């Protein structure tokens, strides 16, 4: 029988402390019952939760005392696609890293064929047209699910997801970003039907009862035809940068983050299917596999659902109490207690009745803890209560004034979760999950009276055994399992948010504009061992290295040495690392600049992060690149190159050592490495590399290349000279057709660089590449490639589209030698004005996306770099101290780092100020940056107002005024 949901109101008691970034709120049950449960409302105008009733319910629930008006039922075409019969997933599924939205596509049940979907008209609530953020809350279905326990009154309920739209102004810095999708209702791409052979191969590989494409679309909030195309591209071994740039029409113009989300969920579903196959084979060998169990396992759509189905058959440790009791032959007595208690005689089993009762209790407790229906009802009870909380006991933590604090698990912020985990690992915190006593009472009553009630009359002593078994199962098995589940879900969500923050910060740090065309002096400051200097040419070549002692007596002699070096090499830019003695070194240079000591040179300086420079200076890559330099001098070289070309230098360092984000040591190392590696590949590929001068380390991160292929390219370049065209990449060892397709569009052949290298080489070395016209290898035929330079090789146009580019040039009356010139740009613009891109694409028999990419490649100036749209390092000539700051002062600065609780801004006083997330609102951001993935990031220039200054603790509070373009 279905029990009426129990609800309780909550009273929030907040514990705030200015010394900590955590804010805990304690929830207390008021003990009042209500007729209908609803999630806690964050705002008075928030929508109330609605009950939805499944049509398969065996009977209608009791009518509420005060019925609330229900929303009109949506038409059948707009309802969510029904999943195949099997265990339902809760909203807490661990597979989807994103919050769910309803995908309102017409989708029938899977009948062996994979369907594709493409919206032709803009729907009112289509997933591609909804740009408002949505907050997720849980509502409970009152339906019973028909299963093998239906005869015994099972009430397995399911959790569904309900959406509550939040106003656009409700900006919160810590919530996950939405995927980038076009707002047009028309189909932006070309829906590609999966070939029947591919569809059959995919179903044979998975061998599950659910449709991969439909489930993937539901979990990722992406249209089904887009998910289908992404799966096809992934199975063809295409990389994310290649798909985002050259297959836009197939992925509906999604950005790299959205494609990676789909890829991650797809891999998790494949992993679940593989695990299911392994478990089915194991159960088949044990002889316990039934047709019903196999179908239930193949219907699982999440790891939690799979665990609930598999747990009763999972072999535990031989030392468990239940296993020991079964070894004594008491399993039959436990079964008889539930089936035929009137005929059970405990004295006939063992010599001691107490031993028999204890053993039966342990067996029943194990059965209760592994029963799917029981665990489902337990999760339902805890979700209904909404009062489960984390109790934090601070053990001598001076940062907190309170001894105990409590935070609701549904309101715990990601940054709080990571801080709690770190405090617990340091033995500073004791964390406990509190479950209300009312939940325990309801659960125990349901188990005794309904789920685990004997089928026939049982004596009082047998009923006592059942009660004790339920109590033991709750305390010893179910409660620890729930605690681990809550902590795991909180940690998983926090890790995903933290990694997403890392990804955004790293992308903007790598895409900082380079400072080219000037000589730069890199300075690694220090006291005892002096300041290490490295003078770098405009092409990052080392001109001179030295050590000066600016903080010891004899500063005038060191100043003369600096002046001599600056004038000798015409150095006008100084880059100082932000490590030890940074402030003193900055003051020294500022004083010299103010006295015009370097006249006639106009010298300026900047401060840059030296995070990871020491680690890189002793790495094998640094030793190979600078074998004759001292490790301290290598750090100075790295600091200078971080401003000359941030991307080329920072890729040499492990991303987690660059100093971005927070709690990098508290998240999954594998997930963080994979996510950051994908971002590095994306940035390097989109910027492009000059194949004739880029380092081997940089080539490793190009789409389609790896360490082995990059080494082969470097060896080919050393032996046979520079690459003349992209086709010569086919001659490199290990470069197959697929690798060439993935990397060719991101590799550039710069004619100026090519001419410079040729002029510096001997005639014999310059002619060496022309002698090799074929690649001979084991089991491979020769490959013929041209030996002439192709001007299209210096653009972002892929070689597979060269024939379209040639036809387009003929159409507009241009020539490949005019690439990047003003004359060709005028011809192209005139043609586009008279005929739109779509009409021209149809004329050239190509897609509008490919034609637009060709237009961009032909009209961009030679040597175009997308990083020119991003800010460069800020050079200055004077210094401001923290004592000069006043409350209300308006300053400009550059974002140094962002975290889940705010952004740190360098305002030039030697200490970064914090803009709390509450001060980052939509009205202060440009329209192009009001997406959460682009809110604020490292390198952005901002205008801020000083809110408070704490000189003793070195803290500066800032308010964001606007983002400077």
Secondary structure, DSSP 4 states (H G I P E B T S, - for coil): -PPPP----EEEEEEE-TT-S-EEEEEEE-----SS--PPPSSTTSPPP-----TT-SSPPPPPTTPPPPPPPPPGGGSPPPPPSSPPPPTT-SS-SS------------SS--------S--TT-TTT--S-EEEEEEE--PPPPSTTGGGT-----EEEEEEE--TT---TTSPPPP-----SS--S---PPPHHHHHHHHHHH--SS-HHHHHHHHHT--HHHHHHHHHHHHTT--HHHHHHH-HHHHTT--HHHHHHHHHHHHHHHHHHHHHHHHHHHHHHHT---HHHHHHHHT--SHHHHHHHHGGG----TTSHHHHHHHTT-HHHHHHHHH-GGG--GGGTSS-HHHHHHHHHHHHHHHHHH-HHHHHHHHHHHHHH---EEEEEESS-TT-S-SEEEEETTT--HHHHHHHHHHHHTTSEEEEEE--HHHHHHHHHHIIIIIT--SS---HHHHHHHHHHHHHIIIIIIHHHHHHHHHHHHHHHHHHHHHHHHHHHHHHHHTSPP--SSEEEEEE--STT-EEEEEE-TTS-EEEEEEE-TTSS-HHHHHHHHHHHHHHTTEEEEEEESSTTHHHHHHHHHHHHHTTTTTTS--EEEEE--TTHHHHHTSHHHHHHSTTS-HHHHHHHHHHHHHH-HHHHHTTS-GGGS--SS-TTSS-HHHHHHHHHHHHHHHHHHH-EETTTS-HHHHHTSTT--HHHHHHHHHHHHHH-S--SGGGGGGSTT--HHHHHHHHTTEE--HHHHHHHHHHS-HHHHHHHHH-----BTTB-------S--GGGGSS--GGGHHHHHHHHHHHT--GGGTT-HHHHHHHHHHHHHS-HHHHHHHHTS-HHHHHHHHHHHHSPTT--GGGGS--PPPBS----GGG--TT-EEEEEEEEEETTEEEEE-SSSS-EEEEGGG--GGGS-GGG-SGGGS--TT-EEEEEEEEEETTTTEEEEEEEEE--
